[in-house]
Amino acid sequence: MHDEQNRPRRARPIPPQLDDAQLEELALGYVARFATSTGKLADYLKRKLRERGWDEDTPAPDIPALLARFAERGFIDDPGYAQARSETLRRRGLGDRRIDQTLNQAGIGADLRAANRSSERASREAALAFARKRRLGPFAGRGDPGAAPSDPKTREKHIAALLRGGHALGNARFIVNAVDVAEIEEWVLEGIDDDEPAQDHG
């Protein structure tokens, strides 16, 4: 048998350096495949430049200018991205803190993040969806959900799970301490359905 460890390794070919046109081509491919933000596209392009460099006979590609052109053409739209991403995460049952973290990681600014915070009604709906999906509070029982768990440690774990999901402490406590699912559903319906962001009263 040949000794694999002693066999010389072939050097990986060095990928060709990038120029402005090639970088723009990569950017076009990226926005064609993914819904993205200015910040995420910038990170992608910077990573490609680190991996492959650029033609040293020409100035470094101007990423901010490329991003500005893409925004003018509508290839990237931070307000639209922030709204769509927020709605998707909310439907998955995530709360505002988790949504805010995700948008921040995508380079969305504070004003846009604030504009996409949940209304009180939407915040409660997301918390209910999260509890149902994770079997928290009255949803913890097998089969038909019933009363919330009476064990204090279990309740603490359920509240902690809701907090990790980005939900307000007051909402987490209400769901976990609710008498039954009907009480939670009524609480959701009582939420003010307007554009004001949810308040954490707990």
Beta strands, then each sheet from edge to edge (+ up, - down):
end
